[in-house]
Amino acid sequence: MRFTHIYVEERAFAYPLTEQILTKLPDAHVIKIRHYKDVFDRKRQDAPAQKEHQALIIAVRDGNRIFKGAPVCQSMGQKNFYYASSMMNCPFDCEYCYLKGMYPSSNMVVFVNLEGYGSDVEEKLKEGPMYVCASYDTDLLAMNPLTGHADFWKEMALTHDNLLVELRTKAAVQVTDNIPNIIYAFTVSPEDVVGRFEKFTAPVSARISAAAKAIANGAKVRLCFDPIIKIPEWKEAYERLVSECAEQIDFNKLTDVSVGTFRISADYLNKMRRAYPGSATAWYPYVIKDGVAQYEPETDKEMQEFVCALLEKHIGREKIFTWN
């Protein structure tokens, strides 16, 4: 991990996870703070510059920790769909990421009171089974060697049969467990998209290889062709991507596949445009529909249908979930 500066809330020092993280970063400069928002939410921050020299903020999360799934997210056919936010921001730097419009800072926040998340999940489980996407606002698997957050969610799944957890990643993580109610979701993108828009992420070939090995180890694996980005010659790019996946992965052994074109809250998009005036993805002339910025309806439909048709050569349509 490349963190050279770590801000730590005063009360966070009382948590064992804080000590574990600091021990793994012995050369980092530690700065004590009152509250994480004093650093994370301060005005006039230079988010692009921060991403190049990202700081870590260690904090305690009060209030809501588990949220109902947002309309721009796929529920994958699950009824009680939630997402958790045990970390804020990501070690990767994807140009199209909605987090650039969601947060005023590019620094990362790690919450160390994981037992609070466990209590929240157990309270909601009283209402029935639930599906939790634990890695939407970050990449827990990429950060797991430092934070152990993915391990926490694995333990929650092991001890709660009615809890289904998705861990989504753009890292080439080695999955050695096969917990039945954990889904490892590997986001895959054409090489052109990775090289241009997905800074610091693993090469797509490495992600595909990691997904294949996870399946071989008996893990539940989901492939996410999401977001589909409209690049020049996008059809050829996604044809190559699906072919590369099919060469290494037995699609019959996949849990399912998700397909979705790029979309973002219109409010987040406006903030992205102010913060990143040179971003090609931010300044595309999107259509705003129901508060969501997306490609023109004809383009959106064509892209999703094209990728779905490619995938249907390898997997049943009932296992392909799309965003509408």
C-alpha positions as CSV (number, residue, x, y, z in Angstrom):
1,M,0.0,0.0,0.0
2,R,1.2,3.5,-0.9
3,F,-0.2,5.5,2.0
4,T,2.4,7.9,3.5
5,H,0.0,9.9,5.7
6,I,-2.6,8.4,8.0
7,Y,-5.2,10.5,9.8
8,V,-6.7,8.7,12.8
9,E,-9.7,9.8,14.8
10,E,-9.0,10.0,18.5
11,R,-11.6,7.4,19.5
12,A,-10.4,5.1,16.7
13,F,-7.2,4.4,18.6
14,A,-9.2,2.2,21.0
15,Y,-10.0,-0.3,18.3
16,P,-7.7,-3.3,17.6
17,L,-8.1,-2.9,13.9
18,T,-6.5,0.5,14.0
19,E,-3.4,-0.9,15.6
20,Q,-3.2,-3.7,13.1
21,I,-3.4,-1.2,10.2
22,L,-0.8,1.1,11.7
23,T,1.6,-1.9,12.3
24,K,1.4,-2.7,8.6
25,L,2.4,0.9,7.7
26,P,5.2,1.6,10.1
27,D,6.8,4.4,7.9
28,A,3.6,6.4,7.5
29,H,3.2,9.8,9.2
30,V,0.2,9.5,11.7
31,I,-1.9,12.6,12.4
32,K,-4.5,12.6,15.2
33,I,-7.8,14.2,14.3
34,R,-11.1,14.8,16.1
35,H,-13.5,13.6,13.4
36,Y,-12.9,12.1,9.9
37,K,-15.2,14.7,8.3
38,D,-12.8,17.5,9.5
39,V,-10.4,16.2,6.8
40,F,-12.6,14.4,4.4
41,D,-15.3,17.0,4.0
42,R,-13.3,20.2,4.1
43,K,-13.9,22.7,1.4
44,R,-11.7,23.5,-1.7
45,Q,-9.9,20.1,-1.9
46,D,-8.0,19.1,-5.0
47,A,-9.4,15.6,-5.5
48,P,-7.3,14.8,-8.7
49,A,-4.1,15.7,-6.9
50,Q,-5.1,13.8,-3.8
51,K,-5.5,10.6,-5.9
52,E,-1.9,10.8,-6.8
53,H,-0.9,11.0,-3.2
54,Q,-3.8,9.3,-1.4
55,A,-4.0,9.6,2.3
56,L,-5.7,7.1,4.6
57,I,-8.2,8.1,7.3
58,I,-9.1,5.7,10.1
59,A,-12.4,6.4,11.7
60,V,-15.5,5.1,13.6
61,R,-18.8,5.0,11.7
62,D,-21.8,6.3,13.5
63,G,-25.4,6.2,12.3
64,N,-26.5,4.2,9.2
65,R,-24.0,1.6,8.0
66,I,-26.3,-0.6,5.9
67,F,-28.3,1.0,3.1
68,K,-31.0,0.0,0.7
69,G,-29.7,-0.7,-2.8
70,A,-29.7,2.4,-5.1
71,P,-31.7,2.4,-8.3
72,V,-28.5,2.7,-10.4
73,C,-27.3,-0.6,-8.9
74,Q,-28.3,-4.1,-10.0
75,S,-30.2,-6.2,-7.4
76,M,-29.4,-9.4,-9.4
77,G,-32.9,-10.6,-8.8
78,Q,-32.6,-10.4,-5.0
79,K,-35.5,-8.9,-3.1
80,N,-33.9,-7.6,0.1
81,F,-31.0,-5.8,-1.6
82,Y,-28.6,-3.7,0.5
83,Y,-25.1,-2.3,0.3
84,A,-22.7,-1.6,3.1
85,S,-20.1,1.2,3.3
86,S,-17.4,0.0,5.7
87,M,-14.9,2.0,3.6
88,M,-15.1,5.2,1.5
89,N,-13.3,5.7,-1.8
90,C,-11.1,3.2,-3.6
91,P,-7.4,2.4,-4.1
92,F,-8.0,2.4,-7.9
93,D,-8.6,5.5,-10.0
94,C,-11.3,4.8,-12.7
95,E,-12.1,7.9,-14.7
96,Y,-15.8,7.1,-14.9
97,C,-16.2,6.2,-11.2
98,Y,-19.3,7.8,-9.6
99,L,-17.3,8.2,-6.4
100,K,-15.6,11.2,-8.1
101,G,-18.9,13.0,-7.9
102,M,-20.1,11.5,-4.6
103,Y,-17.3,12.6,-2.4
104,P,-15.4,15.9,-2.1
105,S,-12.1,14.0,-1.4
106,S,-10.0,11.3,-3.0
107,N,-8.6,10.2,0.3
108,M,-9.7,6.8,1.7
109,V,-11.7,6.3,4.9
110,V,-11.5,2.9,6.7
111,F,-14.0,2.4,9.5
112,V,-12.7,0.2,12.3
113,N,-15.9,-0.5,14.3
114,L,-16.8,-3.6,12.2
115,E,-18.8,-5.1,15.1
116,G,-21.3,-2.3,14.5
117,Y,-21.8,-3.5,10.9
118,G,-22.3,-7.0,12.2
119,S,-25.0,-5.8,14.7
120,D,-26.8,-3.9,11.9
121,V,-26.8,-6.9,9.6
122,E,-28.1,-9.1,12.4
123,E,-30.9,-6.7,13.2
124,K,-32.0,-6.6,9.5
125,L,-31.8,-10.3,9.2
126,K,-34.6,-10.5,11.8
127,E,-36.9,-9.3,8.9
128,G,-35.7,-12.1,6.6
129,P,-32.8,-13.1,4.3
130,M,-30.8,-10.3,2.8
131,Y,-28.4,-9.7,0.0
132,V,-25.5,-7.3,0.7
133,C,-23.1,-5.8,-1.8
134,A,-20.3,-5.0,0.6
135,S,-17.9,-3.6,-2.0
136,Y,-19.7,-0.9,-4.0
137,D,-18.0,2.2,-2.6
138,T,-14.5,0.7,-2.6
139,D,-12.6,-2.5,-3.4
140,L,-12.6,-4.6,-0.2
141,L,-10.7,-7.5,-1.7
142,A,-7.9,-5.2,-3.0
143,M,-7.6,-3.6,0.4
144,N,-8.1,-6.8,2.5
145,P,-4.3,-7.4,3.2
146,L,-4.3,-4.0,5.0
147,T,-7.8,-3.8,6.5
148,G,-9.2,-7.3,6.8
149,H,-12.7,-6.0,5.8
150,A,-13.3,-8.7,3.2
151,D,-12.4,-11.3,5.9
152,F,-15.0,-9.8,8.2
153,W,-17.7,-10.2,5.6
154,K,-16.6,-13.8,4.9
155,E,-17.0,-14.5,8.6
156,M,-20.4,-12.9,8.6
157,A,-21.4,-15.1,5.7
158,L,-20.0,-18.2,7.4
159,T,-22.0,-17.6,10.6
160,H,-25.3,-16.4,9.0
161,D,-26.9,-18.8,6.4
162,N,-29.5,-16.3,5.4
163,L,-27.0,-13.6,4.4
164,L,-25.7,-13.5,0.8
165,V,-22.7,-11.2,0.3
166,E,-21.2,-9.9,-3.0
167,L,-17.5,-8.9,-3.0
168,R,-16.8,-7.0,-6.2
169,T,-13.3,-6.3,-7.4
170,K,-11.0,-5.1,-10.2
171,A,-8.0,-6.7,-8.6
172,A,-6.6,-10.1,-9.5
173,V,-7.2,-11.6,-6.0
174,Q,-6.5,-15.2,-5.3
175,V,-9.6,-16.8,-4.0
176,T,-9.0,-20.0,-2.0
177,D,-12.2,-20.4,-0.1
178,N,-15.6,-21.5,-1.3
179,I,-18.1,-20.1,1.2
180,P,-21.5,-20.9,-0.3
181,N,-23.1,-17.5,0.4
182,I,-20.2,-15.4,-0.8
183,I,-20.2,-14.3,-4.5
184,Y,-16.9,-13.1,-5.9
185,A,-17.7,-10.6,-8.6
186,F,-14.9,-9.8,-11.0
187,T,-15.5,-6.6,-13.1
188,V,-14.0,-7.1,-16.6
189,S,-13.4,-4.5,-19.2
190,P,-11.8,-4.4,-22.7
191,E,-8.0,-3.7,-22.6
192,D,-8.6,-0.3,-24.2
193,V,-11.0,0.7,-21.4
194,V,-8.6,-0.6,-18.7
195,G,-5.6,1.2,-20.2
196,R,-7.4,4.5,-20.6
197,F,-9.9,4.7,-17.8
198,E,-9.0,2.2,-15.0
199,K,-5.8,3.4,-13.5
200,F,-4.0,1.2,-10.9
201,T,-6.4,-1.8,-11.5
202,A,-5.2,-5.3,-12.4
203,P,-4.9,-6.1,-16.1
204,V,-8.1,-7.7,-17.4
205,S,-6.2,-10.9,-18.3
206,A,-5.1,-11.2,-14.7
207,R,-8.7,-10.7,-13.5
208,I,-10.0,-13.3,-15.9
209,S,-7.3,-15.7,-14.7
210,A,-8.2,-15.0,-11.1
211,A,-11.9,-15.6,-11.8
212,A,-11.1,-19.0,-13.5
213,K,-9.0,-20.1,-10.5
214,A,-11.7,-19.1,-8.0
215,I,-14.2,-21.2,-9.9
216,A,-11.7,-24.1,-9.9
217,N,-11.5,-23.7,-6.1
218,G,-15.3,-24.1,-5.9
219,A,-16.1,-20.4,-5.2
220,K,-19.2,-18.7,-6.6
221,V,-18.1,-16.3,-9.3
222,R,-19.9,-13.5,-11.1
223,L,-18.6,-11.7,-14.1
224,C,-19.5,-8.1,-14.4
225,F,-19.5,-6.4,-17.8
226,D,-20.4,-3.2,-16.1
227,P,-20.1,-0.4,-17.0
228,I,-19.9,-0.8,-20.7
229,I,-18.1,2.2,-22.0
230,K,-18.6,3.6,-25.4
231,I,-15.2,3.7,-26.9
232,P,-14.2,3.8,-30.6
233,E,-14.8,0.3,-32.1
234,W,-16.5,-0.8,-28.9
235,K,-18.1,-3.8,-30.6
236,E,-14.8,-5.3,-31.6
237,A,-13.4,-4.5,-28.1
238,Y,-16.3,-6.3,-26.3
239,E,-16.1,-9.2,-28.8
240,R,-12.5,-9.7,-27.9
241,L,-13.3,-9.4,-24.2
242,V,-16.0,-12.1,-24.2
243,S,-13.8,-14.4,-26.3
244,E,-10.9,-14.0,-23.8
245,C,-13.3,-14.8,-20.9
246,A,-14.7,-17.9,-22.7
247,E,-11.2,-19.2,-23.4
248,Q,-10.4,-19.4,-19.7
249,I,-13.7,-19.7,-17.9
250,D,-16.4,-22.4,-18.1
251,F,-19.5,-20.2,-18.3
252,N,-21.6,-23.1,-17.1
253,K,-19.9,-22.8,-13.8
254,L,-20.5,-19.1,-13.3
255,T,-23.1,-18.1,-10.8
256,D,-24.3,-15.4,-13.2
257,V,-23.3,-12.4,-15.3
258,S,-24.2,-8.7,-15.0
259,V,-24.4,-6.3,-17.9
260,G,-24.9,-2.6,-17.7
261,T,-24.0,0.5,-19.6
262,F,-22.4,3.5,-18.0
263,R,-24.8,5.5,-15.9
264,I,-24.4,8.0,-13.0
265,S,-26.6,10.2,-10.9
266,A,-27.0,13.6,-12.7
267,D,-26.0,15.4,-9.5
268,Y,-22.8,13.3,-9.2
269,L,-22.0,14.0,-12.9
270,N,-22.2,17.7,-12.4
271,K,-19.8,17.5,-9.5
272,M,-17.5,15.3,-11.6
273,R,-17.4,17.8,-14.4
274,R,-16.4,20.6,-12.0
275,A,-13.7,18.6,-10.4
276,Y,-12.4,16.9,-13.6
277,P,-12.8,19.3,-16.5
278,G,-10.6,17.2,-18.8
279,S,-12.5,13.9,-18.3
280,A,-13.8,12.5,-21.6
281,T,-16.3,10.2,-19.7
282,A,-17.6,13.1,-17.6
283,W,-18.2,15.4,-20.5
284,Y,-19.9,13.0,-22.9
285,P,-23.3,14.5,-23.8
286,Y,-25.4,12.1,-21.8
287,V,-29.2,12.0,-21.7
288,I,-30.8,12.7,-18.2
289,K,-33.7,10.4,-17.4
290,D,-35.2,10.2,-13.9
291,G,-32.2,12.0,-12.5
292,V,-29.7,9.5,-14.0
293,A,-27.2,10.4,-16.7
294,Q,-26.9,7.7,-19.4
295,Y,-26.2,7.2,-23.0
296,E,-28.8,8.0,-25.6
297,P,-31.7,5.4,-25.4
298,E,-30.8,3.9,-28.8
299,T,-27.1,3.6,-28.0
300,D,-27.8,2.2,-24.5
301,K,-30.1,-0.4,-25.9
302,E,-27.7,-1.4,-28.7
303,M,-24.8,-1.8,-26.4
304,Q,-26.5,-3.9,-23.8
305,E,-28.2,-6.1,-26.4
306,F,-24.9,-6.6,-28.3
307,V,-23.0,-7.7,-25.2
308,C,-25.9,-9.9,-24.1
309,A,-25.9,-11.6,-27.5
310,L,-22.2,-12.3,-27.2
311,L,-22.7,-13.8,-23.8
312,E,-25.7,-15.9,-24.8
313,K,-23.4,-18.0,-26.9
314,H,-21.8,-19.2,-23.7
315,I,-24.4,-18.9,-20.9
316,G,-28.2,-19.1,-20.6
317,R,-30.2,-15.9,-20.8
318,E,-31.7,-16.5,-17.4
319,K,-28.2,-16.0,-15.9
320,I,-27.6,-12.7,-17.6
321,F,-28.8,-9.7,-15.5
322,T,-29.1,-6.3,-17.1
323,W,-29.6,-2.8,-15.8
324,N,-32.6,-0.9,-17.0
